[in-house]
Amino acid sequence: MTRRRLSLSVAPKSSSEMSTLMMLSPFVIGNRMMQFWMSAASPTATDRDEMSRMVGEKMQAAGESLVAMNMAAMAAVTEATLGAVTGRGSHSNHGDAILSAGLKPYAKRVRANRKRLSK
């Protein structure tokens, strides 16, 4: 049995989303915490809207992530099944594709929040 070598020249697709989350999340969290701390005594309607938005977008991202991961898993199963039936093996990284699909909705929201909160 021959072992397949992983190519180090191509980064996994999920690395982009993980990098976005790693670099931008602290900014978004810090900005929101400062905003909440400064308005703790008497929150304005804008502060309440931001709090609601924060919770709502996480719920929406979780739902989108779940659907995207299920779709990616179904694509991986289909590809593997067709590869087994036709005799052509699959050389793609299905785990990375599933992880990337799951992280994409979160990374998208973190980028949007950073842009919106940095104004």
Buried (B, 14 or more C-beta within 10 A) or exposed (E): EEEEEEEEEEEBBBBBBBEBBEEBBEBBEEBBEEBBEEBEEEBEEEBEEBBEEBEEBEEEBEEBBEEBBEEBBEBBEEBBEEBEEEEEEEEEBBEBBBBBBBBBBBBBBBBEBBEEBEE
